[in-house]
Amino acid sequence: MGDRTGIEWTDATWNPVTGCTKVSAGCDNCYAEVLARRRLRDIYLAQSPAVDTAENQADPFAVRLWPARLKQPARWATPRIVFVNSMSDLFHADIPERYVRDVFEVMLSTKRHIYQVLTKRPGRAARFCSRNKDLFENGIVPPFIWIGTSVEHRKTLHRVCHLKTIPAAVRFLSCEPLLGPLVLDLSHIHWVIVGGESGAGCRPMDPDWARHIRDQCLAARVPLFFKQFGGLRPKSRGRLLDGVEWSELPALDRKHKIPAAVVA
């Protein structure tokens, strides 16, 4: 799918891959899994899984590749900010490296868009970029492809270290769902998203956790996007943090919509 979306920090989603497996506490109430097992179940089960076992064939949230969707960004004439794989993780172990490279080749050939690649597996992302540096001029992931990792709890802070080994012009953190206080090293990080969990069984976010990240971003002069406090519905408790709406993005070149980030 290449759909317009209600996610506040992007314009559209693009899912050349669907399906994933849980790796940390932030995955416990995965919205993508809920969608796959309910509304999208029949659509996904009609496609063969990337690892074709009987178990995966019966699981709508097993990793599946959708090569026909690789053509979608070229059809979008109007530039947009695109969240890549909102229903998966591009660096899941079941996705062949050749296919990951295909996805990057599409992004590199449609420079009018900005792509947001968010992963909970930044170690594999770093290995991919190292082995495929021929894709990138001077070996650096260009500024219209943002590479980010999810950091929902202090137990996942190691992901930040892996992210920083990726030679990307724009690196970002998604602290959503925020499940505890975080002390972040924001050197060489260009954007931070913060949000509480929503949906059935959501775990509450202490507002002080969000305030602490806000203060760290201000001190480091890193743009902050506060997405939501969370609750049964995403907008149950609103987006205002101490009366302020934080909707910052990495600095964009107004003419080309390209982030004016400096590689660190």
C-alpha positions as CSV (number, residue, x, y, z in Angstrom):
1,M,0.0,0.0,0.0
2,G,1.0,3.6,-0.6
3,D,-1.5,5.3,1.6
4,R,-2.1,8.7,3.1
5,T,-1.9,8.3,6.8
6,G,-3.0,9.7,10.2
7,I,0.5,9.5,11.6
8,E,1.3,13.1,12.4
9,W,5.0,13.0,11.6
10,T,4.7,11.7,8.0
11,D,2.6,12.2,4.9
12,A,2.2,8.6,3.6
13,T,3.1,5.0,4.3
14,W,4.8,2.6,1.8
15,N,4.9,-1.1,2.6
16,P,7.0,-3.1,0.2
17,V,7.3,-5.6,3.1
18,T,4.7,-6.6,5.7
19,G,5.0,-8.7,8.8
20,C,7.5,-8.8,11.7
21,T,8.4,-10.5,15.0
22,K,8.7,-9.1,18.5
23,V,12.1,-8.1,19.8
24,S,11.4,-5.9,22.8
25,A,8.7,-4.6,25.2
26,G,7.8,-1.8,22.7
27,C,6.4,-4.6,20.4
28,D,3.9,-6.0,23.0
29,N,0.9,-4.1,21.7
30,C,2.0,-3.7,18.1
31,Y,-0.7,-1.9,16.0
32,A,0.6,-3.5,12.8
33,E,0.1,-7.0,14.1
34,V,-3.5,-6.1,15.2
35,L,-4.2,-4.8,11.7
36,A,-2.6,-7.8,10.0
37,R,-4.6,-10.3,12.1
38,R,-7.9,-8.5,11.7
39,R,-8.7,-6.1,8.9
40,L,-5.9,-7.2,6.6
41,R,-5.8,-10.9,7.3
42,D,-7.3,-12.2,4.1
43,I,-5.1,-9.9,2.0
44,Y,-1.9,-11.0,3.6
45,L,-2.7,-14.7,3.7
46,A,-3.1,-14.6,-0.1
47,Q,0.6,-13.8,-0.4
48,S,3.3,-16.4,0.2
49,P,5.6,-15.6,3.2
50,A,9.3,-14.8,2.7
51,V,10.2,-17.9,4.6
52,D,7.7,-20.4,3.2
53,T,6.8,-22.7,6.1
54,A,3.4,-24.1,7.1
55,E,3.5,-22.0,10.2
56,N,4.2,-18.8,8.3
57,Q,1.6,-19.6,5.7
58,A,-1.0,-19.6,8.4
59,D,0.3,-16.4,10.1
60,P,-0.9,-13.2,8.5
61,F,1.9,-11.3,10.3
62,A,4.7,-13.4,9.0
63,V,7.1,-11.5,6.8
64,R,5.9,-11.1,3.3
65,L,7.5,-9.3,0.3
66,W,5.4,-7.3,-2.1
67,P,7.6,-6.6,-5.2
68,A,4.7,-5.0,-7.1
69,R,4.7,-2.2,-4.5
70,L,8.2,-1.2,-5.4
71,K,6.8,0.8,-8.3
72,Q,4.6,3.0,-6.2
73,P,6.9,5.9,-5.3
74,A,7.6,6.6,-8.9
75,R,3.9,7.1,-9.5
76,W,3.6,9.8,-6.9
77,A,4.3,13.0,-8.8
78,T,3.9,15.3,-5.7
79,P,6.8,15.1,-3.2
80,R,5.9,13.6,0.1
81,I,7.4,12.4,3.3
82,V,7.1,8.6,3.3
83,F,7.2,6.3,6.3
84,V,8.8,3.1,4.9
85,N,7.3,-0.2,6.2
86,S,4.8,1.0,8.7
87,M,3.7,-2.7,8.7
88,S,7.1,-4.3,9.1
89,D,10.8,-3.6,9.7
90,L,13.0,-3.3,6.6
91,F,15.9,-5.0,8.4
92,H,14.1,-8.0,9.7
93,A,16.3,-11.2,9.3
94,D,13.7,-12.8,7.0
95,I,14.1,-10.1,4.3
96,P,16.8,-11.0,1.8
97,E,19.5,-8.4,1.5
98,R,18.9,-8.3,-2.3
99,Y,15.4,-7.1,-1.6
100,V,16.5,-4.5,0.9
101,R,18.8,-3.3,-1.8
102,D,15.9,-3.1,-4.3
103,V,14.0,-0.9,-1.8
104,F,16.9,1.4,-1.4
105,E,17.4,1.6,-5.2
106,V,13.7,2.8,-5.5
107,M,14.3,5.4,-2.9
108,L,17.5,6.6,-4.5
109,S,15.7,6.9,-7.9
110,T,12.9,9.0,-6.5
111,K,14.7,11.9,-4.8
112,R,11.7,14.2,-4.8
113,H,10.4,12.3,-1.8
114,I,11.8,12.1,1.7
115,Y,11.9,8.6,3.2
116,Q,11.8,7.7,6.9
117,V,13.2,4.2,7.5
118,L,12.6,3.2,11.1
119,T,14.0,-0.1,12.5
120,K,14.4,-1.9,15.8
121,R,17.3,-3.7,14.2
122,P,19.9,-1.0,13.6
123,G,22.8,-3.5,13.8
124,R,21.6,-5.2,10.6
125,A,21.0,-1.7,9.1
126,A,24.6,-0.8,9.8
127,R,25.9,-4.0,8.3
128,F,23.7,-3.5,5.2
129,C,25.0,0.0,4.6
130,S,28.6,-1.1,5.1
131,R,28.2,-4.0,2.6
132,N,26.3,-1.9,0.1
133,K,28.1,1.4,0.3
134,D,28.4,1.4,-3.5
135,L,24.7,2.5,-3.5
136,F,25.6,5.8,-1.9
137,E,27.7,8.7,-3.0
138,N,30.8,8.7,-0.9
139,G,29.3,5.8,1.1
140,I,26.8,8.2,2.9
141,V,23.1,7.6,3.0
142,P,21.8,10.8,1.4
143,P,19.7,13.4,3.3
144,F,16.4,12.5,1.7
145,I,16.6,9.0,3.3
146,W,16.3,9.3,7.1
147,I,17.5,6.3,9.1
148,G,16.0,5.9,12.6
149,T,15.7,3.4,15.5
150,S,13.1,2.8,18.2
151,V,14.1,3.4,21.7
152,E,11.2,2.9,24.1
153,H,13.1,1.9,27.3
154,R,16.6,2.1,28.7
155,K,17.0,-1.6,27.9
156,T,17.0,-0.6,24.2
157,L,19.6,2.2,24.4
158,H,22.2,0.0,22.7
159,R,20.2,0.7,19.5
160,V,21.4,4.3,19.5
161,C,25.0,3.2,19.5
162,H,24.3,1.0,16.4
163,L,22.4,3.8,14.7
164,K,25.4,6.1,15.1
165,T,27.6,3.7,13.1
166,I,25.4,4.2,10.1
167,P,26.9,6.9,7.8
168,A,23.6,8.7,7.3
169,A,23.0,12.4,6.8
170,V,19.8,12.2,9.0
171,R,19.5,9.9,12.0
172,F,16.5,9.9,14.2
173,L,15.0,8.2,17.3
174,S,11.5,7.2,17.9
175,C,10.8,7.0,21.7
176,E,7.3,5.5,21.1
177,P,5.7,3.9,23.0
178,L,7.8,5.6,25.7
179,L,7.8,3.0,28.5
180,G,10.3,4.6,31.0
181,P,12.7,7.5,31.6
182,L,15.5,7.8,29.1
183,V,18.9,9.5,29.3
184,L,19.9,10.0,25.6
185,D,23.2,10.8,24.0
186,L,21.9,13.0,21.2
187,S,25.2,13.7,19.6
188,H,24.9,12.9,15.8
189,I,21.1,12.6,16.2
190,H,19.0,14.9,14.1
191,W,15.5,14.3,15.2
192,V,13.5,12.8,18.1
193,I,9.9,11.5,18.2
194,V,8.2,11.0,21.5
195,G,4.8,9.4,22.2
196,G,2.8,7.4,24.6
197,E,1.1,4.1,23.8
198,S,-2.5,3.9,22.5
199,G,-5.0,1.1,22.0
200,A,-6.4,-1.6,24.2
201,G,-4.0,-2.6,27.0
202,C,-1.9,0.6,26.5
203,R,0.7,1.2,29.2
204,P,0.6,4.8,30.7
205,M,3.4,7.2,30.0
206,D,4.6,9.4,32.9
207,P,4.5,13.0,31.5
208,D,7.9,13.6,33.3
209,W,9.5,11.1,31.0
210,A,8.4,13.2,28.0
211,R,9.5,16.4,29.7
212,H,12.9,15.0,30.3
213,I,13.4,14.1,26.7
214,R,12.1,17.5,25.6
215,D,14.7,19.2,27.9
216,Q,17.4,17.0,26.5
217,C,16.4,17.9,23.0
218,L,16.4,21.6,23.8
219,A,19.8,21.4,25.4
220,A,21.2,19.5,22.4
221,R,19.3,21.7,19.9
222,V,17.7,18.6,18.3
223,P,14.2,19.0,16.8
224,L,11.4,17.3,18.8
225,F,8.1,15.9,17.6
226,F,5.8,15.1,20.5
227,K,3.2,12.8,18.9
228,Q,0.8,12.0,21.7
229,F,0.3,11.2,25.4
230,G,-1.6,8.0,24.4
231,G,-4.6,6.3,25.8
232,L,-7.4,4.1,24.4
233,R,-7.3,6.1,21.2
234,P,-4.2,7.9,19.9
235,K,-5.6,11.4,20.6
236,S,-7.3,10.5,23.9
237,R,-5.0,12.8,25.9
238,G,-3.9,15.2,23.2
239,R,-0.6,16.3,21.9
240,L,0.2,19.4,24.1
241,L,3.1,19.0,26.4
242,D,2.8,21.7,29.1
243,G,0.6,23.6,26.7
244,V,2.9,23.5,23.7
245,E,2.6,21.5,20.5
246,W,6.0,20.2,19.5
247,S,5.9,19.4,15.7
248,E,9.5,20.0,14.7
249,L,11.3,18.2,11.9
250,P,14.9,18.2,10.7
251,A,15.5,21.5,8.8
252,L,14.1,21.3,5.3
253,D,15.3,23.1,2.2
254,R,12.2,24.9,1.1
255,K,12.8,24.6,-2.6
256,H,13.6,20.9,-2.7
257,K,12.1,19.6,0.6
258,I,15.5,18.1,1.4
259,P,16.7,18.2,5.0
260,A,19.5,20.6,5.6
261,A,21.3,18.2,7.9
262,V,25.1,18.0,8.3
263,V,26.7,14.6,8.4
264,A,28.5,14.2,11.7
